C-alpha cells in the first residue's frame, strides 16, 4: 500500500512510520481497496494527518472517547466534553446510525501512549462516534464513516486540536479553561483543589458549570489570584485602615486564552504557589463553608440550586478569597473569617442566601438580582465588605442588619472618596 506526502506537507520519517503502524493495526477502506494514503500537514500548527474510512465494526474495536491532553502524566482525566446521551440531538444521531447513515470528518489521534488497545482517541465527533459504536453493538450496523486521523502531535498541537474540534455554540468556556489549564500548567490547580477539599478525589473541573455543582476552573483561578491580591494590599494597611477602603476583588477571564493575572502569578511563584501555607488554609476553610452551605440548603425547604451554590458564585467566592488574603497580616480577624459563620436566627444556611437574594439597596435599580448574585464589580465590592464586617465580632452572623451596614459602608466610602462638592 502506497503512502504519499501531500505537496504541502514536509516529509517526516517519524510521521510516516506512525502512519504505517496505524495502517497495519487498523482496518481501513483504503487498504482494502489498495488505494494510496496521503499525509497532509496543517498550515497553522503544522500537524500531520490523513483522511481515511473505517467501518462501524472497526470503530467499535479501536475507538476511545477518553482523549487526554497530557498522555505522559498517566492520569485518566477526560480532556473533551462529557457525552450527553439523553440529549435529543444525540438520540437523533443514534437513530440515524441505526438506519445506516454514514458520518464524516470525525477527528481522532492515533496514539498507543495510553489505552493501547484502543489507539484512536476521538477529539471531534464524540457523539457521532458513540452513535456508530452503539449502532454496531446493538443492531450490528456497520457502514463506512470518514475520519481525519492525526499523528505525532506535540502538546501544543494536541491542545489546539482539542479546542478547534470543540469550538461550536454549544460548548462552554469551562471546557476551554480546563483544557488550557491541563496543557500549559499541568494538573497543579486540580490537585490543589482536591487537597483542600474543593474537589473530591478523582473529580475534575466540569466542562459545563451550568450543569454541574462542582467548582469550575475559572472559579479556582479566581480564588487563588484574589488571595494574593488581598494579601498584598493587607500588608500595607494598619488595623484601623482595614474598614476604610472599598476593595475590588478580581474575576479571572474565561475562554480561549489563559487569564493574564493568573498566568503572571503562576510564573512568578512557580511550585511555591501550590504549597503556600496561608493559601492552603484559606482553601480548606472555604471548602468547609461551601460544604456547610450546600448541605444546609439541601436539607431546607428552599432547596434551590442558586442557594446551594451560593459560596461558588463569582462575587461571593472572589470577595471571600480576597478578604482571606487581606487579613493575613491581621490574624485575630483572619481566624474569625476562616470559621463557618453561624446561621442567623430562623435561617438554615450560613450565607443567608434567601436574604441576599431579596436584598435591595435604595439606590439599586428594580432589576437588581440581589446581593452576591451577579459577578459585576459592584457586587464583588459589596461582598468583600460583608465578609470584612463579619470579622469585627466573632458572634456576628450574615443577617439583614449586617448586610445593610456593609453595603452602606461601601456607599459611604465611595461618596467620600469623591471629596467635598458644592
Rosetta blueprint (number, residue, H / E / L):
1 X L
2 X L
3 X E
4 X E
5 X E
6 X L
7 X L
8 X L
9 X L
10 X L
11 X L
12 X L
13 X H
14 X H
15 X H
16 X H
17 X H
18 X H
19 X H
20 X H
21 X H
22 X H
23 X H
24 X H
25 X H
26 X L
27 X L
28 X L
29 X H
30 X H
31 X H
32 X H
33 X H
34 X L
35 X L
36 X L
37 X E
38 X E
39 X E
40 X E
41 X E
42 X L
43 X L
44 X L
45 X L
46 X L
47 X L
48 X E
49 X E
50 X E
51 X E
52 X E
53 X E
54 X E
55 X E
56 X H
57 X H
58 X H
59 X H
60 X H
61 X H
62 X H
63 X E
64 X E
65 X L
66 X L
67 X L
68 X L
69 X L
70 X L
71 X H
72 X H
73 X H
74 X L
75 X L
76 X L
77 X L
78 X L
79 X L
80 X L
81 X L
82 X L
83 X L
84 X L
85 X L
86 X L
87 X L
88 X H
89 X H
90 X H
91 X H
92 X H
93 X H
94 X H
95 X H
96 X H
97 X H
98 X H
99 X L
100 X L
101 X L
102 X L
103 X L
104 X L
105 X L
106 X E
107 X E
108 X E
109 X E
110 X E
111 X L
112 X L
113 X L
114 X L
115 X L
116 X L
117 X L
118 X L
119 X L
120 X E
121 X E
122 X E
123 X E
124 X E
125 X L
126 X H
127 X H
128 X H
129 X H
130 X H
131 X H
132 X H
133 X H
134 X H
135 X H
136 X H
137 X H
138 X H
139 X H
140 X L
141 X L
142 X L
143 X L
144 X E
145 X E
146 X E
147 X E
148 X E
149 X E
150 X E
151 X E
152 X L
153 X L
154 X L
155 X H
156 X H
157 X H
158 X H
159 X H
160 X H
161 X H
162 X H
163 X H
164 X H
165 X H
166 X L
167 X L
168 X L
169 X L
170 X L
171 X L
172 X L
173 X H
174 X H
175 X H
176 X H
177 X H
178 X H
179 X H
180 X H
181 X H
182 X H
183 X H
184 X H
185 X H
186 X L
187 X L
188 X H
189 X H
190 X H
191 X H
192 X H
193 X H
194 X H
195 X H
196 X H
197 X L
198 X L
199 X L
200 X L
201 X L
202 X L
203 X L
204 X L
205 X L
206 X L
207 X L
208 X L
209 X H
210 X H
211 X H
212 X L
213 X L
214 X L
215 X L
216 X L
217 X H
218 X H
219 X H
220 X H
221 X H
222 X H
223 X H
224 X H
225 X H
226 X H
227 X H
228 X H
229 X H
230 X H
231 X H
232 X H
233 X H
234 X H
235 X L
236 X L
237 X L
238 X L
239 X H
240 X H
241 X H
242 X H
243 X H
244 X H
245 X L
246 X L
247 X L
248 X L
249 X L
250 X L
251 X L
252 X L
253 X L
254 X L
255 X L
256 X L
257 X L
258 X L
259 X L
260 X H
261 X H
262 X H
263 X H
264 X H
265 X H
266 X H
267 X H
268 X H
269 X H
270 X H
271 X H
272 X H
273 X H
274 X H
275 X H
276 X L
277 X H
278 X H
279 X H
280 X H
281 X H
282 X H
283 X H
284 X H
285 X H
286 X H
287 X H
288 X H
289 X H
290 X H
291 X H
292 X H
293 X H
294 X H
295 X H
296 X H
297 X H
298 X H
299 X L
300 X L
301 X L
302 X L
303 X L
304 X L
305 X H
306 X H
307 X H
308 X H
309 X L
310 X H
311 X H
312 X H
313 X L
314 X H
315 X H
316 X H
317 X H
318 X H
319 X H
320 X H
321 X H
322 X H
323 X H
324 X H
325 X H
326 X H
327 X H
328 X H
329 X H
330 X L
331 X H
332 X H
333 X H
334 X H
335 X H
336 X H
337 X H
338 X L
339 X L
340 X L
341 X L
342 X L
343 X L
344 X L
345 X L
346 X L
347 X L
348 X L
349 X L
350 X L
351 X L
352 X L
353 X H
354 X H
355 X H
356 X H
357 X H
358 X H
359 X L
360 X L
361 X L
362 X L
363 X L
364 X L
365 X L
366 X L
367 X L
368 X L
369 X L
370 X L
371 X L
372 X L
373 X L
374 X L
375 X L
376 X L
377 X H
378 X H
379 X H
380 X H
381 X H
382 X H
383 X H
384 X H
385 X H
386 X H
387 X H
388 X H
389 X H
390 X H
391 X L
392 X L
393 X L
394 X L
395 X L
396 X L
397 X L
398 X L
399 X L
400 X H
401 X H
402 X H
403 X H
404 X H
405 X H
406 X H
407 X H
408 X H
409 X H
410 X H
411 X H
412 X H
413 X H
414 X H
415 X H
416 X H
417 X H
418 X L
419 X L
420 X L
421 X L
422 X L
